[in-house]
Amino acid sequence: MHLTSPAVASTQSLPYYSVAPGVRLNVRSGPGTSYNIVYVLPEGVSVPTYCQTPGTTVTGPYGTSNIWDNISNGQYVSDAYVQAGSDGYIAPRCG
């Protein structure tokens, strides 16, 4: 399953990154655990990262990070659950 953002033109190609195996990941309305859960991603999905921003520090399968990935308009997931191949920023800062 791939998620797409209606705010981004269909001609733009973004890489997709896998969510950690066996994880149903909360998608939040902002970059932190205090934001509302918008929905929960099912296991085995890949997500785009349009931009990244600092937020709540979270520990997950891929380490501890305060980076949050914007996967669609108003939808964020903790980078600690996304296999991006880097512990740092891999996309522009949101902003």
Backbone as a ProteinNet text record, in pm:
[ID]
protein_1_A
[PRIMARY]
MHLTSPAVASTQSLPYYSVAPGVRLNVRSGPGTSYNIVYVLPEGVSVPTYCQTPGTTVTGPYGTSNIWDNISNGQYVSDAYVQAGSDGYIAPRCG
[TERTIARY]
85.3	0	89	62.3	132.8	33.4	77	-6.4	38.7	-54.1	-18.3	-81.2	-25.7	-76.7	-143.4	-267.7	-333.2	-270.9	-192.5	-131.1	-7.8	40.5	160.5	122.7	176.2	144.2	181.7	102.3	125.5	253.7	309	431.9	554.8	540.4	653.3	673.4	797.6	827	904.4	846.6	912	944.5	1058.4	1084.8	989.8	960.5	878.1	966.9	938.9	1018.2	928.1	980.7	902.9	887.1	766.5	740.6	791.2	842.7	899.5	804.2	859.9	776.3	696.8	572.8	489.2	433.4	447.8	403.6	280.4	179.9	66	91.4	135.7	189.6	82.4	81.1	-9.7	33.3	-61.1	-39.6	-103.1	-25.4	-72.5	-89.7	-166.2	-196.4	-81.6	19.8	136.3	255.6	372.7	497.1	520.5	433.5	452.6	343.1	372.7	277.6	159.6	167.4	54.5	-50.2	-18	-113.6	-212.5	-330.7	-434.1	-390.1	-435.7	-414.1	-518.8	-470.1	-558.5	-611.1	-522.8	-557	-435.7	-449.4	-340.7	-305.4	-176	-130.5	-131.9	-175.8	-169.2	-25.3	-1.3	132.8	172.9	304	359.2	347.7	324.5	311.2	442.7	447.1	556.2	493.9	571	518.6	617.6	566.8	655.4	696.1	801.8	839.1	853.7	752.8	753.9	848.6	850	941.4	952.4	1047	1067.6	1080.3	1043.6	1047.3	1076.5	1141.6	1163.2	1033.6	1022.6	904.9	938.5	839.1	856.6	960.1	1049	1146.9	1077.7	1098.3	1034	1140.7	1127.6	1213.8	1133.8	1190.5	1122.8	1222.4	1181.5	1267.7	1395.2	1391.6	1507.9	1579.3	1570.6	1644.7	1555.8	1621.2	1553.1	1571.9	1462.1	1468.3	1361.5	1392.6	1291.5	1244.4	1283.7	1244.3	1108.7	1019.3	887.4	875.7	822.1	807.6	666.1	656.7	528.3	495.6	391.4	359.1	241.8	173.5	64.7	26.9	-63.4	-102.5	-159.4	-89.2	-135.1	-123.3	-32.5	-15.7	132.3	165.4	304.4	321.6	438.7	477	618.4	647.2	781.2	881	993.7	1098.2	1162.3	1145.4	1200.8	1133.2	1022.8	949.6	957.8	1034.4	1043.9	1186.7	1202.5	1335.4	1382.4	1445.4	1491.7	1639.9	1708.8	1850.2	1942	1888.1	1968.4	1907	1990.8	1941.2	1913.8	1952.4	1934.7	1825.6	1823	1722.7	1751.7	1647.1	1660.1	1569.6	1499.7	1409.4	1422.1	1371.8	1378	1300.8	1337.4	1263	1126.5	1025.1	891.5	889.7	813.3	809.8	778.1
-117.8	0	122.9	214.9	342.1	453	554.2	669.8	784	862.7	977.4	1102.1	1214.8	1341.9	1415.8	1457.5	1532	1668.7	1717.6	1848.9	1847.6	1730.8	1719.5	1672.3	1739.6	1704.7	1559.7	1493.9	1352.7	1329.6	1433.8	1418	1413.4	1454.9	1453.9	1312.5	1265.6	1130.3	1135.9	1079.8	1074.4	929.9	907.6	771.4	734.5	607.8	555.4	474.5	483	414.2	319.1	201.9	99.6	132.4	109	116.9	-14.8	-10.4	-128.5	-247.7	-366.9	-487.4	-512.9	-556.9	-592.8	-475.8	-353.5	-233.7	-174.5	-144.4	-64.5	74.7	164.9	294.2	402.3	475.6	588.8	703.1	757.7	878.5	991.5	1095.8	1204.5	1333.9	1425.1	1552.1	1652	1621	1707.9	1625.4	1689.4	1617.7	1587.8	1505.9	1471.6	1381.9	1315.1	1221.2	1291.2	1422.4	1494.8	1532.8	1516.2	1546.8	1430.9	1462.7	1361.5	1256.1	1133.1	1026	1043.5	1058.7	1077.3	942.1	844.1	705.9	619.2	488.3	394.7	324.4	326.1	256.2	106.3	27.4	-118.2	-166.8	-290.2	-348.5	-359.3	-346.3	-372.5	-260.8	-137.9	-27.7	47.5	123.3	217.1	356.2	455.8	592.8	688.1	795.9	898.8	991.9	1066.7	1170.2	1300.9	1387.8	1514.7	1614.2	1612.8	1697.3	1638.4	1689.1	1640.6	1758.9	1737.5	1843.2	1783.9	1860.1	1809.1	1810.7	1716.5	1707.4	1623.3	1553.4	1467.3	1358.3	1332.9	1224.7	1091.8	997.2	866.5	759.1	648.1	532.6	426	376.8	275.5	173.8	90.2	-15.3	37	161.8	217.6	324.2	312.1	401	502.1	601.8	710.5	835.8	905.2	1021.3	1122.4	1250.6	1354.9	1402.2	1330.4	1366.4	1304.2	1385.7	1339.8	1361.4	1259.7	1262.1	1305.1	1404	1447	1357.1	1272.7	1175.6	1221	1325.8	1385.7	1514.3	1589.7	1717.2	1696	1748.3	1735.5	1595.9	1512.6	1376.1	1346.8	1307.4	1285.7	1149.3	1089.2	966.1	984.4	915.6	921.7	852	917.9	860.7	737.4	719	601.8	472.4	483.5	366.5	351.8	439.7	437.9	404.7	304.9	262.6	350.6	462.5	558.8	540.1	455.8	432.4	536.6	624.3	729.9	766.7	805.9	854.4	1004.8	1069.4	1213.8	1247.9	1374.2	1422.8	1368.5	1319.7	1267.5	1345.1	1444.7	1526.8	1670.4	1766.3	1905.9	1925.3	2028.5	2063	2118.6	2081.6	2134.5	2283	2356	2483.2	2609.8
0	0	0	-88.9	-92.9	-64.1	7.5	35.6	-53.3	-99.2	-181.7	-124.9	-159.7	-112.1	-226.3	-209.1	-315.2	-337.1	-241.2	-252.1	-341.8	-378.8	-459.2	-598.7	-700.1	-838.2	-866.6	-947.7	-975.9	-1055.3	-1115.7	-1192.7	-1102.6	-979.6	-886.3	-832.8	-838.2	-791.9	-660.8	-557.3	-426.4	-393.5	-327.5	-282	-168	-156.8	-47.9	45	176	276.3	354.3	388.3	458.2	605.8	655.4	798.4	858.5	979.3	1046.1	1037.8	1013.8	1003.4	1130.7	1114.2	1228.2	1306.3	1251.3	1323.2	1255.8	1336	1290.8	1346.4	1259.7	1301.9	1308.7	1422	1436.9	1345.5	1273.1	1194.1	1273.1	1300.1	1385.8	1307.6	1363.4	1296.5	1304.8	1383.5	1397.2	1441.2	1451.1	1480.5	1628.3	1686.1	1826.4	1878.1	1989.1	2047.7	2114.4	2135	2194	2089.1	1959.9	1853.9	1837.9	1788.9	1768.6	1667.4	1689.2	1591.5	1481.2	1356.9	1241.8	1195.5	1187	1155.4	1185.7	1169.7	1195.9	1065	1029.7	910.1	934.9	837.8	853.3	841.4	880.3	869.2	721.8	697.8	565.4	464.2	508.4	413.5	394.9	287.3	262.3	254.1	297.1	298.5	231.9	170.6	118.4	232	212.9	309.3	232.6	245.2	173.7	238.6	371.5	447	586.4	665.1	801.4	895.3	1021	1120.5	1257.8	1345.8	1481.4	1562	1655	1741.1	1862.7	1914.2	2030.7	2001.2	2095.8	2081.5	2107.6	2014.2	2020.3	1999.6	2072.5	2051	1978.9	1868.4	1789.1	1737.1	1643.1	1589.3	1523.7	1476.2	1407.6	1490.8	1623.9	1711.9	1781.5	1838.9	1907.9	1825.8	1798	1710.5	1747.4	1723.8	1738.3	1600.2	1494.5	1358.8	1327.7	1270.6	1227.4	1077.6	1009.1	864.2	826.9	739.3	686	567	581.1	476.1	389.3	430.3	354.6	426.6	369.3	428.3	568.4	672.3	810.3	867.9	812.2	859.7	882.8	1007	1047.3	1112.5	1090.3	1159.5	1214.1	1324.5	1382.5	1290.6	1265.1	1179.3	1243.1	1374.4	1443.8	1399.2	1324.4	1274.8	1123.8	1057.5	911.3	871.2	784.7	742	626.8	663.1	563.3	529.5	606.1	579.2	639.2	724.1	785.9	920.3	1015.6	1144.1	1140.7	1031.2	1018.8	919.3	880.5	786	645.2	577.8	440.9	345.2	397.8	317.9	367.5	288.9	334.5	464	538.1	659.3	620.8	696.2	672.6	709.7	633.8	674.3	647.3
[MASK]
+++++++++++++++++++++++++++++++++++++++++++++++++++++++++++++++++++++++++++++++++++++++++++++++

